[in-house]
Amino acid sequence: MDNAIERILLDADTIAAKVKHLASVISATYQGVDELILVCILNGAFRFTADLEQHLTMPYNIDFMSLSSYPTADTRATGEVRVLLDVKNSLHSKHVLIIEDIIDSGHTLNYLYQMLGTKHPASLRSCALVSKTEMREVDVKVDWIGFHVPNEWLVGYGLDWHNQYRMLPYIGVLKPEVYMKK
């Protein structure tokens, strides 16, 4: 285990089983749909999306978005979101599934629902690997959640701290002395 990790919260096998389960539920929901557009929110959801799509049993296409939020001095989100990369495909009359790595305050997902809703999709849903429900500042619906997690700094499986630790095959809790020093 990396010396910056306090403990492993979700091991690789647990994550893999949950991803496979989520894919089966999503596939059943969209059964009979001509095409589902997965909107992967970069950078964090890339790994989750790649693993999830391997288990989907219906036609799909993948598009990407990258967003930036403006954190406060204590790293909490302000609710201001800026689009760095927008989807390239038309979402008009398509079934769209937003794929997120983590939902905490809810501001980013709320913004995505509003923004992507203006593109007139046939349906718009969301799936997040992890959710910090106790951090929610905006009442936003998340259709599928892999894991409800505690309010701790999580890294691994796409989650990062200053673009580090994304590559870990598990989700771990970062030691406070690591994120408190910057």
C-alpha positions in Angstrom: 0.0 0.0 0.0 1.3 3.5 -0.9 2.6 5.3 2.2 0.2 8.2 1.6 -2.8 5.9 2.0 -4.3 5.6 5.5 -6.4 2.6 4.6 -8.1 0.9 1.6 -11.8 1.7 1.6 -12.9 -0.3 -1.5 -10.6 -3.0 -2.9 -10.3 -3.8 -6.6 -12.5 -6.9 -6.5 -15.3 -5.0 -4.7 -15.2 -2.2 -7.2 -15.2 -4.6 -10.2 -18.2 -6.5 -8.9 -20.1 -3.2 -8.3 -19.2 -1.9 -11.8 -20.5 -5.2 -13.4 -23.7 -4.9 -11.3 -24.3 -1.3 -12.3 -23.8 -2.2 -16.0 -26.4 -4.9 -15.8 -28.9 -2.6 -14.2 -28.2 0.1 -16.8 -28.4 -2.4 -19.6 -31.8 -3.6 -18.4 -33.1 0.0 -18.1 -32.1 0.9 -21.6 -33.1 -2.4 -23.2 -34.6 -1.7 -26.6 -33.1 1.7 -26.9 -31.4 2.3 -30.3 -28.4 4.0 -28.8 -27.2 5.3 -25.4 -24.8 8.1 -25.2 -22.4 7.8 -22.2 -21.0 11.2 -21.2 -17.8 10.5 -19.3 -16.7 13.4 -17.1 -13.0 13.7 -17.3 -10.6 13.1 -15.8 -11.9 11.2 -12.8 -14.6 9.1 -14.5 -12.4 7.8 -17.3 -11.5 4.5 -15.6 -15.0 3.9 -14.3 -16.5 4.5 -17.7 -14.0 2.2 -19.5 -14.8 -0.6 -17.1 -18.5 0.0 -17.1 -18.9 0.1 -20.9 -17.2 -3.4 -21.2 -20.3 -4.9 -19.5 -23.1 -3.0 -21.3 -25.3 -5.1 -23.5 -26.9 -2.5 -25.6 -25.6 -0.2 -28.4 -23.8 2.9 -27.0 -21.5 5.7 -27.9 -19.1 7.5 -25.6 -18.5 11.2 -25.5 -16.5 13.3 -23.1 -16.7 16.4 -21.1 -14.2 18.2 -18.9 -15.3 20.7 -16.3 -13.5 22.9 -13.8 -15.0 24.1 -10.6 -13.7 26.9 -8.5 -12.7 25.7 -5.0 -12.6 27.8 -1.9 -9.5 28.0 0.2 -10.6 24.9 2.2 -11.1 22.9 -1.1 -14.9 23.0 -0.9 -16.7 23.7 -4.2 -18.2 27.1 -4.7 -20.8 25.9 -7.2 -19.2 27.8 -10.1 -18.5 25.4 -13.0 -16.7 26.1 -16.2 -16.8 23.8 -19.3 -13.3 23.0 -20.6 -14.4 20.4 -23.1 -18.0 20.0 -24.3 -19.6 16.9 -25.9 -19.0 16.6 -29.6 -22.0 14.6 -30.6 -25.6 15.9 -30.9 -27.6 14.8 -27.9 -30.9 15.8 -29.4 -33.5 13.0 -29.0 -30.8 10.6 -27.6 -30.8 8.8 -24.3 -27.9 10.3 -22.3 -26.2 8.9 -19.2 -23.7 11.1 -17.3 -20.9 9.1 -15.8 -19.2 10.7 -12.8 -16.5 9.4 -10.5 -17.8 11.1 -7.3 -20.7 13.3 -6.3 -20.2 15.4 -3.2 -21.7 18.9 -3.1 -23.9 18.1 -6.1 -23.1 21.4 -7.8 -21.3 19.9 -10.8 -24.0 17.3 -11.5 -26.7 19.9 -11.1 -24.9 22.1 -13.6 -24.6 19.1 -16.0 -28.3 18.4 -15.8 -29.2 22.0 -16.6 -26.6 22.4 -19.4 -27.1 19.0 -21.1 -30.9 19.4 -20.7 -30.7 22.4 -23.1 -29.5 19.9 -25.8 -32.9 18.3 -25.7 -32.0 14.6 -25.0 -34.8 12.0 -25.0 -33.7 11.1 -21.4 -31.0 12.3 -19.1 -29.8 10.2 -16.2 -26.6 9.9 -14.1 -24.4 7.2 -12.6 -21.7 7.8 -10.1 -19.2 5.4 -8.7 -19.2 7.0 -5.3 -21.3 9.5 -3.4 -20.6 11.6 -0.3 -24.3 12.1 0.5 -23.5 14.0 3.7 -21.6 16.6 1.7 -24.6 17.4 -0.5 -25.4 21.2 -0.8 -27.7 20.8 -3.9 -30.6 18.4 -4.0 -29.7 16.6 -7.2 -30.9 13.2 -8.3 -28.3 10.5 -9.0 -30.0 7.6 -10.7 -27.3 5.0 -9.9 -24.7 5.1 -7.2 -22.0 2.4 -6.7 -21.1 3.2 -3.2 -22.0 5.7 -0.5 -18.8 6.7 1.2 -17.7 8.7 4.2 -16.6 12.3 4.0 -12.9 11.6 3.7 -10.3 12.4 1.0 -10.5 9.5 -1.4 -8.0 8.5 -4.0 -7.6 5.7 -6.5 -9.6 4.2 -9.4 -9.7 7.7 -11.0 -10.1 9.8 -7.9 -7.1 12.0 -7.3 -5.4 14.5 -5.1 -3.5 17.1 -7.3 -3.6 14.6 -10.2 -1.8 11.9 -8.1 -3.0 8.5 -7.1 -5.6 8.1 -9.9 -3.9 4.9 -11.1 -4.4 2.9 -7.8 -6.5 -0.2 -8.5 -8.5 0.5 -5.3 -10.1 3.4 -3.5 -8.2 4.5 -0.5 -8.4 7.2 2.2 -5.6 9.7 1.9 -3.7 10.5 5.0 -4.7 13.9 6.3 -1.0 15.0 6.6 -0.7 14.6 2.8 -3.6 16.9 1.8 -3.1 19.3 4.7 0.5 20.2 3.8 -0.3 22.0 0.5 
